[in-house]
Amino acid sequence: MLKLSVVIPSYNEEKSISATAISTYDILQKFRIAHEILVVNDNSKDNTIEILEELKQRVPTLVYYTNEGPNGFGYAVRYGLKRFSGDCVAIMMADLSDDPLDLVRFYHRMIEDNVDCVFGSRFIKGGKVIDYPFHKLIINRIANTIIRMAIGTRYNDATNAFKLYKRETIEGIQPLMSPHFNLTIELSLKSIVRGYSYSVVPNSWRNRKEGVSKLRIKEMGSRYFFILMYCFIEKFFSKGDFKKRLPSKNQSLMVAHQDETSFEEKLSGLV
């Protein structure tokens, strides 16, 4: 079995981080998945660090670091990706927007399909969004359509941060450059462009109930575009210099598992 690391970037999340860490730990313990929960405190100005220290008593698999800077979502995730100890690593948000039960589905799908990555999609059968601001939803769908057309992929939720990668995949898509939320598309698009195999699993997303969103759409547009163009240029002009080297007949394969019935039946006795 693979050891799972869960990287959770956290900036001023004193109202959410405790519930996020505890719910993730409880679910992973329930399904007997060896894991670590790695929280990166992105130099928070609230009581996040004190809460994390107290949480270590309740969540024995919790480890945390403080990223003194430079700061930003991408920097915090990259900080965690340099320090995780597992065989595979997932990125989850600190605000309870991601469902830990979906993480269990990701983990088992990676093992069953023997793929390098598992990508979540909120916009295929079985996926859903709850309380998604309408203007952000429209921008999301337009952005993902542009990404699909530019890269030539059917995957329709590249801006979704909730994904799972094998350690070898993270090593193979270096160097990572994005300092902010554009890291979400850099991780997935580099994996696709460089020929890593992946499956797509529906996941749910719920708008935060506590705290303030750190994503600023007006500030991020050009940054997303820069990473998209970088991946576009790499795909069509790098002559395959960065492609995954290990031979595999599943290379560059996308398996879109939109019907999770059989998987749910396997787990129904534990839920």
C-alpha positions in Angstrom: 0.0 0.0 0.0 1.1 3.5 -0.7 1.7 6.0 2.1 -0.4 9.1 1.4 0.8 12.7 2.2 -1.8 15.4 2.3 -0.4 18.9 1.8 -2.6 21.7 3.1 -1.5 25.3 2.6 -2.8 27.6 5.3 -2.8 31.3 5.6 -5.0 32.9 8.3 -7.2 29.8 8.6 -7.7 29.7 12.3 -11.4 29.2 11.9 -11.1 26.3 9.5 -7.8 24.4 9.9 -8.8 22.4 13.0 -12.0 21.0 11.4 -10.1 20.3 8.1 -7.3 18.4 9.8 -9.5 16.4 12.2 -12.0 15.4 9.5 -9.2 14.4 7.1 -7.5 12.4 9.8 -10.7 10.6 10.9 -11.6 9.6 7.4 -8.1 8.3 6.6 -8.0 6.4 9.8 -11.4 4.9 9.2 -10.2 3.5 5.9 -6.9 2.5 7.3 -4.7 4.5 4.9 -1.2 5.1 6.1 -0.7 8.9 5.9 0.7 12.2 7.1 -1.2 15.5 7.1 1.3 18.2 6.3 0.1 21.7 6.9 2.2 24.6 5.6 1.5 27.7 7.7 2.1 30.4 5.1 3.4 33.0 7.7 -0.1 33.5 9.1 -0.9 36.6 11.1 -3.7 35.0 13.2 -3.6 32.1 15.7 -3.1 29.4 13.1 0.3 28.3 14.5 -1.1 28.0 18.1 -4.0 25.9 16.8 -1.7 23.6 14.9 0.4 23.0 18.0 -2.7 22.0 20.0 -3.9 19.9 17.1 -0.9 17.6 17.3 -2.5 16.1 20.4 -5.7 15.2 18.6 -4.1 14.4 15.2 -0.9 12.3 15.7 -0.2 12.2 11.9 -0.1 16.0 11.7 3.2 17.7 10.9 3.4 21.4 10.2 6.0 23.9 8.9 6.0 27.6 8.7 6.9 29.1 5.4 8.6 32.4 6.4 8.6 33.6 2.8 8.3 34.3 0.0 4.6 33.7 0.6 1.6 32.9 -1.5 -0.5 29.8 -2.3 2.0 28.4 -4.8 5.0 29.0 -2.6 3.3 27.3 0.3 2.3 24.2 -1.7 5.8 24.0 -3.2 7.2 24.3 0.3 5.2 21.2 1.2 6.0 19.3 -1.9 9.7 19.5 -1.0 9.1 18.0 2.4 6.4 15.3 2.2 7.3 11.8 3.1 4.7 9.7 1.3 4.7 7.7 -1.9 1.9 9.9 -3.2 0.8 13.4 -2.3 -2.6 15.2 -2.5 -3.2 18.9 -2.3 -6.2 20.0 -0.2 -7.6 23.3 0.8 -7.6 24.4 4.4 -11.1 25.8 4.3 -13.1 22.5 4.2 -14.1 23.1 0.6 -12.7 19.6 -0.3 -14.3 16.4 1.0 -11.9 13.9 2.6 -14.0 11.0 1.4 -13.2 12.1 -2.1 -9.6 11.8 -1.2 -10.1 8.1 -0.3 -11.7 7.6 -3.7 -8.6 9.3 -5.3 -6.3 7.1 -3.4 -8.0 3.8 -4.3 -8.4 4.9 -7.9 -4.6 5.5 -8.2 -3.9 2.0 -6.9 -6.6 0.3 -9.0 -5.7 2.0 -12.2 -2.0 2.1 -11.5 -1.7 5.7 -12.8 0.7 8.5 -12.0 -2.0 11.1 -11.1 -5.7 11.3 -10.1 -7.4 14.5 -11.0 -10.7 15.6 -9.5 -13.4 17.1 -11.6 -16.4 18.9 -10.2 -18.0 19.0 -13.7 -18.5 15.4 -14.7 -21.2 13.0 -13.7 -21.0 12.5 -9.9 -19.2 15.9 -9.3 -20.9 18.9 -7.8 -20.3 22.4 -6.5 -22.2 23.9 -3.5 -22.6 27.6 -3.1 -20.2 28.4 -5.9 -20.5 32.2 -6.7 -22.1 32.5 -10.1 -19.6 34.9 -11.6 -16.7 32.7 -10.5 -18.5 29.7 -12.0 -18.8 31.4 -15.4 -15.1 32.5 -15.3 -14.1 29.0 -14.3 -15.9 27.3 -17.2 -14.5 29.8 -19.8 -11.0 29.4 -18.4 -11.1 25.6 -18.4 -12.5 25.6 -22.0 -9.5 27.7 -23.1 -7.1 25.4 -21.3 -8.6 22.3 -22.9 -8.4 23.8 -26.4 -4.9 25.1 -26.0 -3.4 21.8 -24.5 -5.7 19.4 -26.4 -7.1 17.5 -23.5 -10.6 16.4 -22.5 -9.9 17.1 -18.8 -12.3 19.9 -17.9 -11.3 21.1 -14.4 -7.6 22.0 -14.5 -8.2 24.9 -12.1 -9.3 22.5 -9.4 -6.5 22.3 -6.9 -7.7 18.9 -5.5 -5.5 16.3 -7.1 -3.3 13.4 -6.2 0.2 12.7 -7.6 2.8 9.9 -7.1 6.1 11.1 -5.8 7.8 10.2 -9.1 5.3 12.5 -10.9 6.1 15.5 -8.7 9.8 14.8 -9.2 9.3 14.6 -13.0 7.4 17.9 -13.5 10.1 20.0 -11.9 10.9 22.8 -11.8 7.7 24.3 -10.5 7.5 28.1 -11.0 4.1 29.3 -10.0 4.0 31.5 -6.8 0.2 31.7 -6.5 -3.0 29.9 -7.4 -1.7 29.3 -11.0 0.3 26.4 -9.5 -3.0 24.4 -9.7 -2.8 24.4 -13.5 0.9 24.1 -13.7 0.9 20.8 -11.7 -1.8 19.1 -13.8 -0.8 20.5 -17.3 2.8 19.6 -16.9 1.8 16.1 -15.9 -0.4 15.8 -19.0 2.1 17.4 -21.4 5.0 15.3 -20.1 3.1 12.1 -20.6 2.1 11.0 -17.1 -0.9 8.7 -16.9 -4.0 9.9 -15.0 -7.5 9.1 -14.1 -10.3 11.6 -13.5 -12.7 11.1 -10.6 -15.7 13.3 -9.7 -15.4 15.3 -6.6 -17.5 17.8 -4.7 -16.6 21.3 -3.7 -18.3 23.5 -1.1 -17.8 27.2 -0.7 -16.0 28.1 2.6 -18.2 28.9 5.6 -15.5 30.6 7.6 -12.7 33.0 6.8 -12.0 34.9 3.5 -11.0 33.5 0.1 -7.4 34.3 -0.8 -8.1 34.0 -4.6 -8.2 37.3 -6.4 -9.4 36.7 -10.0 -8.3 40.1 -11.4 -4.8 39.5 -10.1 -4.6 35.9 -11.3 -5.6 36.2 -15.0 -2.3 37.0 -16.5 -0.5 34.5 -14.2 -2.7 31.7 -15.3 -2.2 32.7 -18.9 1.6 32.7 -18.5 1.6 29.1 -17.2 -0.8 28.0 -19.9 1.5 29.5 -22.6 4.5 27.9 -20.9 2.9 24.4 -21.0 1.6 25.1 -24.6 5.1 25.9 -25.8 6.6 22.9 -24.0 4.1 20.6 -25.6 4.5 21.7 -29.1 8.1 23.0 -29.3 10.2 21.1 -26.8 10.6 18.0 -29.0 9.6 15.8 -26.1 12.7 16.7 -24.1 10.8 16.7 -20.8 8.6 13.6 -21.5 8.3 10.8 -18.9 11.1 8.4 -19.7 9.8 5.2 -18.2 8.1 3.0 -20.8 4.4 2.4 -20.2 1.6 1.4 -22.5 -0.6 3.6 -20.3 1.5 6.6 -21.0 -0.5 9.8 -21.8 -3.7 7.8 -21.0 -6.7 9.5 -19.5 -9.3 7.2 -17.9 -12.4 9.2 -17.0 -14.1 7.2 -14.3 -17.5 9.0 -14.1 -19.4 6.0 -12.6 -18.1 5.2 -9.1 -20.8 2.5 -8.4 -18.4 -0.4 -8.2 -15.9 1.5 -6.1 -18.6 2.7 -3.7 -19.9 -0.9 -3.3 -16.4 -2.0 -2.1 -16.4 0.7 0.5 -20.0 0.7 1.5 -19.3 -1.5 4.5 -16.9 1.1 6.0 -18.8 4.3 5.3 
